[in-house]
């Protein structure tokens, strides 16, 4: 199975093409959502599922926002509380939302994917998680091969946690590791020794989880090239199936928690680049395959197998092995994708409860995609997944002459072709193995919204 192990990582090109840009978990990106798409718009798309017989399968996302303590780097929508009684009310309103949604989409509830994110899903105790999963199974029908994933803070894991989650049907998990260095952990207020993660991963394997992911973050305060190398030493020994290597975006003006980070403790831009380069080489040398962006997997993991057979996809949870689904999001700030639309729920629990108490879906904003948006999304997502972009298929589906319609975009791509990052031929545009390092930049060539103002600050590509 191929990887980029035998290809030199082009540091000079990384420096040249390392600009800010979207991560393309959607196109158009979430900063383009607008309040003119509200509850009625969402209702319309849900109702369309009830009248169609050719619906894609469902993917369900539940946002569980509660955390016991504040991680200073976190940019998620979360609620810091020690009051576990708040879960009871949240579960009641989640069920109200599920009832409203499923009453609109009709009987086709075939579900191939479930993801619990947060916040800290394991803030919920065993009885509450059992109640939550009973609610989900009441409203949705999982296929035999469905992926049921949950994000886990290792600090919340007890001796029986992973076995219990497997009993509930979860078969994939993701652990937030970030960094094992004690000084870094202290600087971001997240203390979790290596032994804690080793035990949690071991328990996952014993419970039969099919894929185990670990998240790392580079660019955190107090990190050095040497300290992060030691973190990699430890994580490679733990040997998760997948590793996500995220670039920390320090945006204290947007995220209050990040104001608690001492800016002078952050590594320099050059140090961050060197950490990325070193980490990529180390993971490749350890036998991991580079999937794209910040994701690595073992060669036999489903993620890499999907990359090899061009069935890899991308959604709001990142890379996925599942074909394009309608995504139903539940909970505060949850994002959904139904038909040719995106939707996002209100961000506060107060507003979420108020909407549902009045029998209204808690939609704050969204987006209805035009034919041009759909075509560009298909192109960008193919490039993001390093799949061949079939020119004839695009032309037939959207009734355009590709080379005329995208003359400007193809001209932008020539710089990447000149550097061997893509190949452009009459039948297809292909991302080369080393081009997988640059898929965000390559995809940006087709993003027509980048020329329009936005309030968002995008992260660096590397």
One Martini backbone bead per residue (centre of mass of N, CA, C, O) as a GRO file, in nm:
protein
  462
    1UNK     BB    1   0.097   0.035   0.022
    2UNK     BB    2   0.074   0.360  -0.020
    3UNK     BB    3   0.279   0.646   0.051
    4UNK     BB    4   0.511   0.912   0.169
    5UNK     BB    5   0.781   0.783   0.261
    6UNK     BB    6   0.951   0.808  -0.032
    7UNK     BB    7   0.888   1.118  -0.003
    8UNK     BB    8   0.981   1.419  -0.001
    9UNK     BB    9   0.939   1.679   0.210
   10UNK     BB   10   0.860   2.003   0.088
   11UNK     BB   11   0.965   2.268   0.253
   12UNK     BB   12   0.959   2.493   0.037
   13UNK     BB   13   0.654   2.454  -0.035
   14UNK     BB   14   0.536   2.495   0.241
   15UNK     BB   15   0.628   2.786   0.267
   16UNK     BB   16   0.482   2.893   0.008
   17UNK     BB   17   0.176   2.747   0.070
   18UNK     BB   18   0.144   2.872   0.368
   19UNK     BB   19  -0.180   2.944   0.416
   20UNK     BB   20  -0.483   3.062   0.462
   21UNK     BB   21  -0.769   2.831   0.526
   22UNK     BB   22  -0.991   2.607   0.479
   23UNK     BB   23  -1.105   2.266   0.572
   24UNK     BB   24  -1.354   2.142   0.430
   25UNK     BB   25  -1.624   2.016   0.581
   26UNK     BB   26  -1.739   2.226   0.379
   27UNK     BB   27  -1.951   2.340   0.092
   28UNK     BB   28  -1.986   2.583   0.208
   29UNK     BB   29  -1.876   2.739   0.468
   30UNK     BB   30  -1.992   2.823   0.784
   31UNK     BB   31  -1.937   3.140   0.741
   32UNK     BB   32  -2.183   3.139   0.509
   33UNK     BB   33  -2.396   3.131   0.686
   34UNK     BB   34  -2.752   3.226   0.722
   35UNK     BB   35  -3.054   3.359   0.868
   36UNK     BB   36  -3.248   3.301   0.618
   37UNK     BB   37  -3.186   3.019   0.721
   38UNK     BB   38  -3.436   2.842   0.881
   39UNK     BB   39  -3.675   2.649   0.999
   40UNK     BB   40  -3.841   2.633   0.734
   41UNK     BB   41  -3.613   2.539   0.554
   42UNK     BB   42  -3.554   2.279   0.707
   43UNK     BB   43  -3.834   2.155   0.685
   44UNK     BB   44  -3.832   2.123   0.380
   45UNK     BB   45  -3.593   1.916   0.369
   46UNK     BB   46  -3.714   1.705   0.553
   47UNK     BB   47  -3.978   1.655   0.386
   48UNK     BB   48  -3.840   1.544   0.130
   49UNK     BB   49  -3.768   1.268   0.253
   50UNK     BB   50  -4.073   1.168   0.284
   51UNK     BB   51  -4.110   1.169  -0.058
   52UNK     BB   52  -3.865   0.987  -0.095
   53UNK     BB   53  -3.674   0.685  -0.230
   54UNK     BB   54  -3.353   0.816  -0.273
   55UNK     BB   55  -3.215   0.825  -0.011
   56UNK     BB   56  -2.976   0.878   0.183
   57UNK     BB   57  -2.822   0.807   0.437
   58UNK     BB   58  -2.760   0.839   0.780
   59UNK     BB   59  -2.617   1.091   0.994
   60UNK     BB   60  -2.540   1.127   1.346
   61UNK     BB   61  -2.529   1.419   1.561
   62UNK     BB   62  -2.409   1.485   1.901
   63UNK     BB   63  -2.418   1.762   2.119
   64UNK     BB   64  -2.213   1.759   2.420
   65UNK     BB   65  -2.120   2.045   2.619
   66UNK     BB   66  -2.000   1.921   2.874
   67UNK     BB   67  -1.760   2.031   3.132
   68UNK     BB   68  -1.554   2.033   3.416
   69UNK     BB   69  -1.313   2.166   3.251
   70UNK     BB   70  -1.074   2.400   3.127
   71UNK     BB   71  -0.939   2.427   2.811
   72UNK     BB   72  -0.750   2.679   2.680
   73UNK     BB   73  -0.753   2.584   2.362
   74UNK     BB   74  -1.052   2.578   2.326
   75UNK     BB   75  -1.313   2.606   2.042
   76UNK     BB   76  -1.557   2.496   2.159
   77UNK     BB   77  -1.889   2.433   2.239
   78UNK     BB   78  -1.916   2.499   2.588
   79UNK     BB   79  -1.979   2.377   2.934
   80UNK     BB   80  -1.878   2.475   3.248
   81UNK     BB   81  -1.931   2.212   3.496
   82UNK     BB   82  -2.033   2.040   3.812
   83UNK     BB   83  -2.338   2.007   3.722
   84UNK     BB   84  -2.494   1.704   3.650
   85UNK     BB   85  -2.804   1.781   3.646
   86UNK     BB   86  -2.812   1.914   3.354
   87UNK     BB   87  -2.856   1.657   3.182
   88UNK     BB   88  -3.156   1.598   3.216
   89UNK     BB   89  -3.262   1.844   3.052
   90UNK     BB   90  -3.105   1.794   2.791
   91UNK     BB   91  -3.235   1.521   2.724
   92UNK     BB   92  -3.524   1.624   2.695
   93UNK     BB   93  -3.457   1.813   2.448
   94UNK     BB   94  -3.340   1.607   2.259
   95UNK     BB   95  -3.602   1.447   2.230
   96UNK     BB   96  -3.769   1.672   2.112
   97UNK     BB   97  -3.595   1.702   1.859
   98UNK     BB   98  -3.623   1.416   1.751
   99UNK     BB   99  -3.930   1.422   1.718
  100UNK     BB  100  -3.945   1.657   1.518
  101UNK     BB  101  -3.764   1.542   1.296
  102UNK     BB  102  -3.892   1.250   1.253
  103UNK     BB  103  -4.179   1.365   1.177
  104UNK     BB  104  -4.055   1.481   0.890
  105UNK     BB  105  -3.878   1.235   0.740
  106UNK     BB  106  -4.000   0.974   0.804
  107UNK     BB  107  -3.930   0.617   0.783
  108UNK     BB  108  -3.638   0.681   0.680
  109UNK     BB  109  -3.371   0.562   0.921
  110UNK     BB  110  -3.114   0.488   0.785
  111UNK     BB  111  -2.807   0.424   0.973
  112UNK     BB  112  -2.432   0.461   0.946
  113UNK     BB  113  -2.396   0.703   1.166
  114UNK     BB  114  -2.235   0.796   1.483
  115UNK     BB  115  -2.175   1.104   1.678
  116UNK     BB  116  -2.001   1.205   1.977
  117UNK     BB  117  -1.977   1.536   2.094
  118UNK     BB  118  -1.800   1.844   2.207
  119UNK     BB  119  -1.718   1.847   2.474
  120UNK     BB  120  -1.811   1.568   2.711
  121UNK     BB  121  -1.967   1.277   2.679
  122UNK     BB  122  -1.840   1.150   2.961
  123UNK     BB  123  -2.009   1.329   3.155
  124UNK     BB  124  -2.195   1.116   3.120
  125UNK     BB  125  -2.339   0.872   3.262
  126UNK     BB  126  -2.445   0.557   3.227
  127UNK     BB  127  -2.750   0.613   3.243
  128UNK     BB  128  -2.749   0.852   3.039
  129UNK     BB  129  -2.630   0.697   2.797
  130UNK     BB  130  -2.848   0.485   2.787
  131UNK     BB  131  -3.078   0.683   2.737
  132UNK     BB  132  -2.967   0.810   2.480
  133UNK     BB  133  -2.951   0.545   2.308
  134UNK     BB  134  -3.249   0.481   2.326
  135UNK     BB  135  -3.341   0.728   2.174
  136UNK     BB  136  -3.192   0.681   1.912
  137UNK     BB  137  -3.311   0.391   1.853
  138UNK     BB  138  -3.606   0.487   1.839
  139UNK     BB  139  -3.544   0.692   1.574
  140UNK     BB  140  -3.311   0.491   1.469
  141UNK     BB  141  -3.163   0.275   1.211
  142UNK     BB  142  -2.913   0.055   1.224
  143UNK     BB  143  -2.681  -0.080   1.065
  144UNK     BB  144  -2.469  -0.345   1.091
  145UNK     BB  145  -2.214  -0.138   0.984
  146UNK     BB  146  -2.215   0.079   1.180
  147UNK     BB  147  -2.085   0.383   1.298
  148UNK     BB  148  -1.984   0.428   1.647
  149UNK     BB  149  -1.890   0.735   1.789
  150UNK     BB  150  -1.654   0.868   2.049
  151UNK     BB  151  -1.557   1.117   2.256
  152UNK     BB  152  -1.261   1.113   2.480
  153UNK     BB  153  -1.170   1.181   2.802
  154UNK     BB  154  -0.932   1.025   2.985
  155UNK     BB  155  -1.023   1.151   3.269
  156UNK     BB  156  -1.320   0.983   3.250
  157UNK     BB  157  -1.193   0.702   3.284
  158UNK     BB  158  -1.288   0.395   3.379
  159UNK     BB  159  -1.267   0.062   3.407
  160UNK     BB  160  -1.576   0.033   3.254
  161UNK     BB  161  -1.623   0.230   3.016
  162UNK     BB  162  -1.553   0.079   2.745
  163UNK     BB  163  -1.732  -0.168   2.788
  164UNK     BB  164  -1.993  -0.005   2.804
  165UNK     BB  165  -1.979   0.130   2.523
  166UNK     BB  166  -1.982  -0.138   2.370
  167UNK     BB  167  -2.259  -0.227   2.475
  168UNK     BB  168  -2.400   0.027   2.325
  169UNK     BB  169  -2.222   0.007   2.025
  170UNK     BB  170  -1.953   0.111   2.025
  171UNK     BB  171  -1.655   0.113   1.770
  172UNK     BB  172  -1.548   0.415   1.810
  173UNK     BB  173  -1.261   0.621   1.907
  174UNK     BB  174  -1.158   0.940   2.070
  175UNK     BB  175  -0.857   1.086   2.193
  176UNK     BB  176  -0.744   1.345   2.396
  177UNK     BB  177  -0.407   1.438   2.410
  178UNK     BB  178  -0.199   1.662   2.257
  179UNK     BB  179   0.009   1.622   2.526
  180UNK     BB  180   0.263   1.482   2.755
  181UNK     BB  181   0.376   1.732   2.864
  182UNK     BB  182   0.365   1.881   3.170
  183UNK     BB  183   0.403   2.182   3.091
  184UNK     BB  184   0.183   2.189   2.876
  185UNK     BB  185  -0.052   2.092   3.048
  186UNK     BB  186  -0.037   2.327   3.247
  187UNK     BB  187  -0.074   2.562   3.029
  188UNK     BB  188  -0.380   2.418   2.945
  189UNK     BB  189  -0.535   2.262   3.171
  190UNK     BB  190  -0.428   1.936   3.106
  191UNK     BB  191  -0.412   1.658   3.308
  192UNK     BB  192  -0.256   1.360   3.146
  193UNK     BB  193  -0.112   1.090   3.171
  194UNK     BB  194   0.011   0.837   2.992
  195UNK     BB  195  -0.118   0.603   3.156
  196UNK     BB  196  -0.411   0.688   3.099
  197UNK     BB  197  -0.403   0.635   2.792
  198UNK     BB  198  -0.303   0.348   2.787
  199UNK     BB  199  -0.549   0.233   2.942
  200UNK     BB  200  -0.773   0.328   2.746
  201UNK     BB  201  -0.670   0.185   2.491
  202UNK     BB  202  -0.661  -0.099   2.610
  203UNK     BB  203  -0.968  -0.109   2.673
  204UNK     BB  204  -1.061  -0.078   2.381
  205UNK     BB  205  -0.938  -0.336   2.274
  206UNK     BB  206  -1.078  -0.531   2.477
  207UNK     BB  207  -1.374  -0.426   2.370
  208UNK     BB  208  -1.347  -0.409   2.031
  209UNK     BB  209  -1.251  -0.172   1.892
  210UNK     BB  210  -1.200  -0.084   1.550
  211UNK     BB  211  -1.121   0.229   1.621
  212UNK     BB  212  -0.837   0.437   1.720
  213UNK     BB  213  -0.804   0.770   1.825
  214UNK     BB  214  -0.559   1.045   1.825
  215UNK     BB  215  -0.501   1.367   1.953
  216UNK     BB  216  -0.301   1.631   1.832
  217UNK     BB  217  -0.115   1.938   1.929
  218UNK     BB  218   0.039   2.204   1.763
  219UNK     BB  219   0.141   2.518   1.926
  220UNK     BB  220   0.168   2.505   2.215
  221UNK     BB  221   0.255   2.589   2.508
  222UNK     BB  222   0.598   2.493   2.568
  223UNK     BB  223   0.672   2.391   2.303
  224UNK     BB  224   0.900   2.165   2.147
  225UNK     BB  225   1.073   1.966   1.952
  226UNK     BB  226   1.160   1.774   2.183
  227UNK     BB  227   0.892   1.738   2.337
  228UNK     BB  228   0.724   1.630   2.090
  229UNK     BB  229   0.900   1.384   2.037
  230UNK     BB  230   0.825   1.244   2.303
  231UNK     BB  231   0.525   1.222   2.245
  232UNK     BB  232   0.560   1.043   1.996
  233UNK     BB  233   0.697   0.810   2.128
  234UNK     BB  234   0.452   0.738   2.308
  235UNK     BB  235   0.225   0.712   2.090
  236UNK     BB  236   0.355   0.495   1.914
  237UNK     BB  237   0.340   0.282   2.141
  238UNK     BB  238   0.029   0.288   2.167
  239UNK     BB  239  -0.096   0.255   1.873
  240UNK     BB  240  -0.301   0.392   1.707
  241UNK     BB  241  -0.488   0.385   1.417
  242UNK     BB  242  -0.518   0.701   1.461
  243UNK     BB  243  -0.395   1.037   1.368
  244UNK     BB  244  -0.431   1.372   1.482
  245UNK     BB  245  -0.260   1.677   1.356
  246UNK     BB  246  -0.300   1.972   1.502
  247UNK     BB  247  -0.333   2.317   1.455
  248UNK     BB  248  -0.294   2.579   1.654
  249UNK     BB  249  -0.534   2.842   1.706
  250UNK     BB  250  -0.472   3.172   1.808
  251UNK     BB  251  -0.798   3.327   1.923
  252UNK     BB  252  -0.872   3.533   2.177
  253UNK     BB  253  -1.100   3.717   2.048
  254UNK     BB  254  -1.299   3.453   2.019
  255UNK     BB  255  -1.161   3.281   2.268
  256UNK     BB  256  -1.156   3.307   2.601
  257UNK     BB  257  -0.975   3.073   2.697
  258UNK     BB  258  -0.712   3.178   2.537
  259UNK     BB  259  -0.648   3.416   2.744
  260UNK     BB  260  -0.493   3.207   2.948
  261UNK     BB  261  -0.269   3.225   2.753
  262UNK     BB  262   0.067   3.267   2.715
  263UNK     BB  263   0.196   3.408   2.442
  264UNK     BB  264   0.512   3.377   2.507
  265UNK     BB  265   0.480   3.044   2.510
  266UNK     BB  266   0.467   3.032   2.219
  267UNK     BB  267   0.563   2.911   1.944
  268UNK     BB  268   0.708   2.966   1.673
  269UNK     BB  269   0.661   2.943   1.343
  270UNK     BB  270   0.916   2.773   1.296
  271UNK     BB  271   0.864   2.560   1.514
  272UNK     BB  272   0.598   2.459   1.405
  273UNK     BB  273   0.707   2.361   1.136
  274UNK     BB  274   0.914   2.160   1.255
  275UNK     BB  275   0.707   1.988   1.402
  276UNK     BB  276   0.553   1.898   1.155
  277UNK     BB  277   0.784   1.769   0.997
  278UNK     BB  278   0.874   1.572   1.215
  279UNK     BB  279   0.602   1.429   1.260
  280UNK     BB  280   0.558   1.323   0.976
  281UNK     BB  281   0.814   1.152   0.959
  282UNK     BB  282   0.766   0.977   1.210
  283UNK     BB  283   0.494   0.850   1.124
  284UNK     BB  284   0.593   0.726   0.861
  285UNK     BB  285   0.825   0.557   0.989
  286UNK     BB  286   0.599   0.403   1.178
  287UNK     BB  287   0.362   0.329   0.937
  288UNK     BB  288   0.207   0.561   0.859
  289UNK     BB  289  -0.051   0.717   0.676
  290UNK     BB  290  -0.121   0.975   0.462
  291UNK     BB  291  -0.432   1.123   0.403
  292UNK     BB  292  -0.465   1.428   0.511
  293UNK     BB  293  -0.377   1.708   0.635
  294UNK     BB  294  -0.400   1.570   0.980
  295UNK     BB  295  -0.406   1.260   0.875
  296UNK     BB  296  -0.351   0.932   1.015
  297UNK     BB  297  -0.280   0.581   0.933
  298UNK     BB  298  -0.303   0.272   0.912
  299UNK     BB  299  -0.296   0.066   0.640
  300UNK     BB  300  -0.559  -0.119   0.758
  301UNK     BB  301  -0.734   0.108   0.776
  302UNK     BB  302  -1.028   0.231   0.657
  303UNK     BB  303  -0.920   0.506   0.567
  304UNK     BB  304  -0.704   0.396   0.369
  305UNK     BB  305  -0.884   0.211   0.202
  306UNK     BB  306  -1.060   0.446   0.099
  307UNK     BB  307  -0.835   0.596  -0.043
  308UNK     BB  308  -0.753   0.367  -0.245
  309UNK     BB  309  -1.076   0.339  -0.358
  310UNK     BB  310  -1.215   0.630  -0.363
  311UNK     BB  311  -1.423   0.645  -0.080
  312UNK     BB  312  -1.352   0.898   0.039
  313UNK     BB  313  -1.465   1.134   0.283
  314UNK     BB  314  -1.628   1.453   0.387
  315UNK     BB  315  -1.704   1.616   0.701
  316UNK     BB  316  -1.763   1.758   1.011
  317UNK     BB  317  -1.564   1.511   1.124
  318UNK     BB  318  -1.417   1.467   0.856
  319UNK     BB  319  -1.292   1.189   0.777
  320UNK     BB  320  -1.461   0.925   0.585
  321UNK     BB  321  -1.596   0.601   0.480
  322UNK     BB  322  -1.860   0.726   0.397
  323UNK     BB  323  -2.094   0.798   0.219
  324UNK     BB  324  -2.301   1.016   0.133
  325UNK     BB  325  -2.495   1.201   0.370
  326UNK     BB  326  -2.739   1.269   0.586
  327UNK     BB  327  -2.708   1.520   0.833
  328UNK     BB  328  -2.801   1.497   1.177
  329UNK     BB  329  -2.830   1.753   1.415
  330UNK     BB  330  -2.786   1.765   1.776
  331UNK     BB  331  -2.796   2.039   1.953
  332UNK     BB  332  -2.593   2.269   2.027
  333UNK     BB  333  -2.453   2.392   1.727
  334UNK     BB  334  -2.545   2.194   1.534
  335UNK     BB  335  -2.474   2.032   1.225
  336UNK     BB  336  -2.629   2.008   0.900
  337UNK     BB  337  -2.713   1.778   0.607
  338UNK     BB  338  -2.982   1.835   0.375
  339UNK     BB  339  -2.942   1.786   0.087
  340UNK     BB  340  -2.906   2.129  -0.035
  341UNK     BB  341  -2.823   2.169   0.283
  342UNK     BB  342  -2.759   2.378   0.566
  343UNK     BB  343  -2.736   2.363   0.935
  344UNK     BB  344  -2.771   2.562   1.248
  345UNK     BB  345  -2.773   2.584   1.574
  346UNK     BB  346  -2.799   2.719   1.848
  347UNK     BB  347  -2.551   2.813   2.104
  348UNK     BB  348  -2.756   2.815   2.339
  349UNK     BB  349  -2.939   2.669   2.581
  350UNK     BB  350  -3.161   2.875   2.615
  351UNK     BB  351  -3.248   2.886   2.313
  352UNK     BB  352  -3.292   2.586   2.276
  353UNK     BB  353  -3.521   2.554   2.484
  354UNK     BB  354  -3.716   2.768   2.374
  355UNK     BB  355  -3.776   2.646   2.104
  356UNK     BB  356  -3.872   2.357   2.201
  357UNK     BB  357  -4.099   2.454   2.395
  358UNK     BB  358  -4.249   2.574   2.117
  359UNK     BB  359  -4.199   2.355   1.878
  360UNK     BB  360  -3.911   2.440   1.767
  361UNK     BB  361  -3.658   2.450   1.571
  362UNK     BB  362  -3.304   2.542   1.650
  363UNK     BB  363  -3.255   2.741   1.403
  364UNK     BB  364  -3.021   2.998   1.298
  365UNK     BB  365  -2.874   2.875   1.035
  366UNK     BB  366  -2.771   2.862   0.674
  367UNK     BB  367  -2.783   2.675   0.348
  368UNK     BB  368  -2.847   2.708  -0.005
  369UNK     BB  369  -2.763   2.523  -0.277
  370UNK     BB  370  -2.643   2.554  -0.573
  371UNK     BB  371  -2.528   2.422  -0.857
  372UNK     BB  372  -2.250   2.550  -0.825
  373UNK     BB  373  -2.199   2.455  -0.537
  374UNK     BB  374  -2.222   2.151  -0.592
  375UNK     BB  375  -1.990   2.134  -0.792
  376UNK     BB  376  -1.768   2.252  -0.611
  377UNK     BB  377  -1.797   2.049  -0.386
  378UNK     BB  378  -1.724   1.798  -0.550
  379UNK     BB  379  -1.441   1.896  -0.625
  380UNK     BB  380  -1.320   1.960  -0.346
  381UNK     BB  381  -1.368   1.680  -0.215
  382UNK     BB  382  -1.196   1.521  -0.409
  383UNK     BB  383  -0.931   1.670  -0.348
  384UNK     BB  384  -0.931   1.625  -0.035
  385UNK     BB  385  -0.932   1.294  -0.107
  386UNK     BB  386  -0.745   1.229  -0.357
  387UNK     BB  387  -0.936   1.211  -0.597
  388UNK     BB  388  -1.028   1.174  -0.899
  389UNK     BB  389  -1.120   1.414  -1.139
  390UNK     BB  390  -1.398   1.370  -1.333
  391UNK     BB  391  -1.471   1.547  -1.604
  392UNK     BB  392  -1.707   1.404  -1.752
  393UNK     BB  393  -1.892   1.381  -1.503
  394UNK     BB  394  -1.928   1.681  -1.454
  395UNK     BB  395  -2.039   1.757  -1.733
  396UNK     BB  396  -2.287   1.566  -1.726
  397UNK     BB  397  -2.420   1.660  -1.455
  398UNK     BB  398  -2.391   2.001  -1.522
  399UNK     BB  399  -2.372   2.106  -1.814
  400UNK     BB  400  -2.053   2.156  -1.881
  401UNK     BB  401  -1.754   2.317  -1.966
  402UNK     BB  402  -1.495   2.285  -1.776
  403UNK     BB  403  -1.262   2.460  -1.916
  404UNK     BB  404  -1.442   2.714  -1.932
  405UNK     BB  405  -1.573   2.747  -1.651
  406UNK     BB  406  -1.258   2.684  -1.515
  407UNK     BB  407  -1.025   2.865  -1.624
  408UNK     BB  408  -0.928   3.018  -1.373
  409UNK     BB  409  -0.879   2.775  -1.185
  410UNK     BB  410  -0.675   2.625  -1.366
  411UNK     BB  411  -0.466   2.851  -1.360
  412UNK     BB  412  -0.414   2.823  -1.052
  413UNK     BB  413  -0.313   2.515  -1.073
  414UNK     BB  414  -0.039   2.535  -1.227
  415UNK     BB  415   0.154   2.571  -0.981
  416UNK     BB  416   0.103   2.275  -0.882
  417UNK     BB  417   0.188   2.131  -1.137
  418UNK     BB  418   0.484   2.242  -1.151
  419UNK     BB  419   0.538   2.087  -0.851
  420UNK     BB  420   0.388   1.795  -0.846
  421UNK     BB  421   0.086   1.798  -0.698
  422UNK     BB  422  -0.043   1.777  -0.985
  423UNK     BB  423  -0.255   1.655  -1.249
  424UNK     BB  424  -0.337   1.763  -1.589
  425UNK     BB  425  -0.603   1.626  -1.776
  426UNK     BB  426  -0.863   1.570  -1.983
  427UNK     BB  427  -0.992   1.343  -1.776
  428UNK     BB  428  -0.806   1.452  -1.518
  429UNK     BB  429  -0.756   1.537  -1.174
  430UNK     BB  430  -0.457   1.486  -0.976
  431UNK     BB  431  -0.330   1.392  -0.675
  432UNK     BB  432  -0.041   1.361  -0.544
  433UNK     BB  433   0.120   1.239  -0.287
  434UNK     BB  434   0.252   1.521  -0.204
  435UNK     BB  435  -0.022   1.682  -0.248
  436UNK     BB  436  -0.166   1.604   0.026
  437UNK     BB  437  -0.035   1.854   0.178
  438UNK     BB  438  -0.224   2.066  -0.035
  439UNK     BB  439  -0.544   2.044  -0.053
  440UNK     BB  440  -0.642   2.313   0.047
  441UNK     BB  441  -0.510   2.492  -0.169
  442UNK     BB  442  -0.634   2.348  -0.411
  443UNK     BB  443  -0.937   2.386  -0.333
  444UNK     BB  444  -0.939   2.705  -0.327
  445UNK     BB  445  -0.959   2.753  -0.638
  446UNK     BB  446  -1.295   2.677  -0.617
  447UNK     BB  447  -1.356   2.918  -0.415
  448UNK     BB  448  -1.578   3.183  -0.454
  449UNK     BB  449  -1.591   3.304  -0.145
  450UNK     BB  450  -1.298   3.422  -0.092
  451UNK     BB  451  -1.378   3.714  -0.226
  452UNK     BB  452  -1.550   3.738   0.025
  453UNK     BB  453  -1.650   3.848   0.305
  454UNK     BB  454  -1.540   3.769   0.650
  455UNK     BB  455  -1.534   3.690   1.005
  456UNK     BB  456  -1.328   3.484   0.962
  457UNK     BB  457  -1.041   3.293   1.079
  458UNK     BB  458  -0.808   3.123   0.930
  459UNK     BB  459  -0.603   2.875   0.912
  460UNK     BB  460  -0.329   2.729   0.860
  461UNK     BB  461  -0.231   2.476   0.661
  462UNK     BB  462   0.033   2.410   0.873
   0.00000   0.00000   0.00000
